[in-house]
Amino acid sequence: MGSIEARLKQMGYELPPPFVFPKNNRTGCTQTGTLLLLSGHGLDLPKLPKVRQTGKFGADITVEEGYATARAVALTMMATIKAHCGDLDRVKRVLRLFGMCNCTPDFVQQPQVIDGASDLFFELWGPESGKHARSAVGHAALPRGIAVEINGEFELHA
């Protein structure tokens, strides 16, 4: 177990099994050189307090539940990274996250929801490697009614 996964364990988290994409024409991640691109994650979330797999912000999900859900999405992203790379310590830097919230038109707190993922990556990789570019946007619907979907870009050690 590497140092990132050990820190996760100290925080009380375990990585879930990596999500298996249902079709052969896509995958959880693609690597070119030291750049790792992650597909949108948001299904099969770990069962943690306040995590909401499905629902809509502004109707039946609170920002607090959204924050916990985005954190759970980050865990599924890390499970994909570990399955691909063998060790989370291969990640040199978190480059970018793109977070999407399933929400009503008047909901404007997407950044506070996606902070759940951003904060976890920052806590694990620190200010030099965990600080990243990010977008947080709202959508009228997400696949299968999920509440949060996040994709990301990561730099790996050579």
Sine and cosine of phi, psi and omega as CSV:
sin_phi,cos_phi,sin_psi,cos_psi,sin_omega,cos_omega
0.00,0.00,0.78,-0.63,-0.01,-1.00
-0.98,0.18,0.03,-1.00,-0.08,-1.00
-0.93,0.36,-0.58,0.82,0.02,-1.00
-0.91,0.41,-0.72,0.70,0.00,-1.00
-0.92,0.40,-0.56,0.83,0.06,-1.00
-0.90,0.43,-0.65,0.76,0.05,-1.00
-0.90,0.44,-0.64,0.77,0.06,-1.00
-0.85,0.53,-0.71,0.71,-0.01,-1.00
-0.89,0.45,-0.66,0.75,0.05,-1.00
-0.88,0.47,-0.50,0.86,0.02,-1.00
-0.99,0.16,-0.09,1.00,0.02,-1.00
1.00,-0.04,0.25,0.97,-0.01,-1.00
-0.95,-0.31,0.49,-0.87,0.18,-0.98
-0.80,-0.60,0.55,-0.84,0.05,-1.00
-0.96,0.29,0.70,-0.72,0.10,-1.00
-0.97,0.23,0.16,-0.99,0.14,-0.99
-0.89,0.46,0.54,-0.84,0.01,-1.00
-0.91,0.41,0.58,-0.81,0.03,-1.00
-0.94,0.35,0.70,-0.71,0.05,-1.00
-0.98,-0.19,0.87,-0.49,-0.02,-1.00
-0.94,0.33,0.66,-0.75,-0.17,-0.98
-0.96,0.27,-0.23,0.97,-0.01,-1.00
-0.84,-0.55,0.44,-0.90,-0.02,-1.00
-0.98,0.20,-0.12,0.99,-0.05,-1.00
-1.00,0.00,0.10,0.99,0.06,-1.00
-0.50,-0.86,0.27,-0.96,-0.07,-1.00
-0.62,-0.78,0.22,-0.97,-0.01,-1.00
-0.94,0.35,-0.41,0.91,0.01,-1.00
-0.35,-0.93,0.34,-0.94,0.07,-1.00
-0.69,-0.72,0.69,-0.72,0.00,-1.00
-0.89,-0.46,0.69,-0.73,0.19,-0.98
-0.71,-0.70,0.88,-0.48,-0.09,-1.00
0.86,0.50,-0.82,-0.58,0.02,-1.00
-0.98,-0.17,0.17,0.98,0.01,-1.00
-0.99,-0.14,0.82,-0.58,0.04,-1.00
-0.91,-0.42,0.87,-0.50,0.01,-1.00
-0.97,-0.26,0.82,-0.57,0.02,-1.00
-0.98,-0.19,0.70,-0.71,0.12,-0.99
-0.92,0.40,0.20,-0.98,0.07,-1.00
-0.88,0.47,0.75,-0.66,0.04,-1.00
-0.89,-0.45,0.56,-0.83,0.02,-1.00
0.10,-0.99,-0.12,0.99,0.03,-1.00
-0.99,-0.16,0.31,-0.95,0.06,-1.00
0.79,0.62,0.80,0.60,-0.02,-1.00
-0.97,0.23,0.52,-0.86,0.07,-1.00
-0.89,0.45,0.52,-0.86,-0.02,-1.00
-0.99,0.13,1.00,-0.10,0.00,-1.00
-0.83,-0.55,0.36,-0.93,0.02,-1.00
-0.83,0.56,0.68,-0.74,0.10,-1.00
0.95,0.32,0.02,1.00,0.00,-1.00
-0.97,0.23,0.76,-0.65,0.01,-1.00
-0.87,-0.48,0.93,-0.36,0.01,-1.00
-0.90,0.44,-0.70,0.71,-0.05,-1.00
-0.79,-0.62,0.27,-0.96,0.05,-1.00
0.72,-0.69,-0.04,-1.00,-0.09,-1.00
-0.72,-0.69,0.80,-0.60,0.08,-1.00
-0.92,0.38,0.63,-0.78,-0.06,-1.00
1.00,0.00,-0.15,0.99,0.02,-1.00
-0.82,-0.57,-0.84,0.54,-0.09,-1.00
-0.65,-0.76,0.17,0.98,0.05,-1.00
-0.79,-0.61,0.70,-0.71,0.04,-1.00
-1.00,0.04,0.29,-0.96,0.07,-1.00
-0.87,0.49,-0.64,0.77,0.02,-1.00
-0.87,0.49,-0.69,0.72,0.06,-1.00
-0.91,0.41,-0.60,0.80,0.03,-1.00
-0.90,0.44,-0.66,0.75,0.04,-1.00
-0.86,0.51,-0.73,0.68,0.02,-1.00
-0.90,0.44,-0.60,0.80,0.01,-1.00
-0.92,0.38,-0.69,0.72,0.04,-1.00
-0.89,0.46,-0.59,0.81,0.06,-1.00
-0.90,0.44,-0.67,0.74,0.04,-1.00
-0.91,0.42,-0.61,0.79,0.07,-1.00
-0.88,0.48,-0.66,0.75,0.04,-1.00
-0.86,0.52,-0.61,0.79,0.05,-1.00
-0.89,0.45,-0.65,0.76,0.02,-1.00
-0.93,0.38,-0.56,0.83,0.07,-1.00
-0.90,0.44,-0.68,0.73,0.03,-1.00
-0.91,0.42,-0.56,0.83,0.06,-1.00
-0.89,0.45,-0.63,0.77,0.06,-1.00
-0.91,0.42,-0.69,0.72,0.02,-1.00
-0.87,0.49,-0.72,0.69,-0.01,-1.00
-0.89,0.45,-0.67,0.74,0.02,-1.00
-0.88,0.47,-0.59,0.81,-0.02,-1.00
-0.98,0.20,-0.70,0.71,-0.14,-0.99
-0.99,-0.13,-0.35,0.94,-0.05,-1.00
1.00,-0.04,-0.39,0.92,-0.07,-1.00
-0.33,-0.94,0.74,-0.68,0.03,-1.00
-0.91,0.41,-0.35,0.94,0.03,-1.00
-0.93,0.36,-0.17,0.99,0.10,-0.99
-0.94,0.33,-0.32,0.95,0.02,-1.00
-0.97,0.25,0.87,-0.49,0.03,-1.00
-1.00,0.10,-0.61,0.79,-0.08,-1.00
-0.35,-0.94,0.63,-0.78,0.16,-0.99
-1.00,0.09,0.87,-0.49,-0.08,-1.00
-1.00,-0.06,-0.73,0.68,-0.13,-0.99
-0.37,-0.93,0.63,-0.78,0.16,-0.99
-0.85,-0.52,0.60,-0.80,0.12,-0.99
-0.83,-0.56,0.95,-0.31,-0.08,-1.00
-0.96,-0.29,0.69,-0.72,-0.01,-1.00
-0.84,-0.54,0.70,-0.71,0.02,-1.00
-0.90,-0.45,0.72,-0.69,0.12,-0.99
-0.98,0.18,0.93,-0.37,-0.15,-0.99
-0.50,-0.86,0.26,-0.97,0.11,-0.99
-0.97,0.26,0.35,-0.94,-0.04,-1.00
-0.86,0.51,-0.45,0.89,-0.05,-1.00
-1.00,-0.02,-0.02,1.00,0.01,-1.00
-0.99,0.17,0.81,-0.59,-0.08,-1.00
-0.79,-0.61,0.29,0.96,-0.05,-1.00
-0.96,-0.27,0.54,0.84,0.04,-1.00
-0.83,0.56,-0.67,0.75,0.01,-1.00
-0.85,0.53,-0.64,0.77,-0.01,-1.00
-0.92,0.38,-0.52,0.85,0.06,-1.00
-0.93,0.36,-0.80,0.60,-0.08,-1.00
-0.93,0.37,-0.31,0.95,0.12,-0.99
-0.81,0.59,-0.47,0.88,0.03,-1.00
-0.83,0.56,-0.69,0.72,0.04,-1.00
-0.97,0.26,-0.74,0.67,-0.02,-1.00
-0.84,0.54,-0.70,0.71,-0.01,-1.00
-0.88,0.47,-0.65,0.76,-0.02,-1.00
-0.91,0.41,-0.71,0.70,0.04,-1.00
-0.88,0.47,-0.65,0.76,0.01,-1.00
-0.90,0.44,-0.69,0.72,0.01,-1.00
-0.89,0.46,-0.60,0.80,-0.05,-1.00
-0.99,0.15,-0.68,0.74,-0.08,-1.00
-0.99,-0.16,-0.15,0.99,0.08,-1.00
0.99,0.13,0.06,-1.00,-0.11,-0.99
-0.92,0.39,-0.47,0.88,-0.02,-1.00
-0.98,0.18,-0.67,0.74,-0.11,-0.99
-0.96,-0.29,-0.29,0.96,-0.05,-1.00
-0.99,-0.12,-0.28,0.96,0.03,-1.00
-0.97,0.26,0.74,-0.67,-0.17,-0.99
-0.59,-0.81,0.30,-0.96,0.17,-0.99
-0.96,0.27,0.47,-0.88,-0.06,-1.00
-0.36,-0.93,0.53,-0.85,0.20,-0.98
-0.83,-0.55,0.56,-0.83,0.07,-1.00
-0.68,-0.73,0.92,-0.39,-0.11,-0.99
-0.78,-0.62,0.32,-0.95,0.04,-1.00
-0.96,-0.27,0.54,-0.84,0.04,-1.00
-0.74,-0.67,0.48,-0.87,0.04,-1.00
-0.94,0.35,-0.45,0.89,0.02,-1.00
-0.38,-0.93,0.47,-0.88,0.11,-0.99
-0.79,-0.61,0.33,-0.94,-0.04,-1.00
-0.79,0.61,0.68,-0.73,0.03,-1.00
0.83,0.55,0.32,0.95,0.03,-1.00
0.96,0.26,0.27,0.96,-0.02,-1.00
-0.88,0.47,0.44,-0.90,-0.06,-1.00
-0.99,0.13,-0.62,0.78,-0.10,-0.99
-0.66,-0.75,0.68,-0.73,0.15,-0.99
-0.74,-0.68,0.70,-0.71,-0.02,-1.00
-0.69,-0.72,0.71,-0.70,0.19,-0.98
-0.87,-0.48,0.24,-0.97,-0.09,-1.00
-0.41,-0.91,0.24,-0.97,0.06,-1.00
-0.79,-0.61,0.72,-0.69,-0.08,-1.00
-0.72,-0.69,0.60,-0.80,0.13,-0.99
-0.99,-0.12,0.73,-0.69,0.01,-1.00
-0.97,-0.23,0.43,-0.90,0.17,-0.99
-0.92,0.39,0.63,-0.78,-0.01,-1.00
-0.92,0.39,0.00,0.00,0.00,0.00
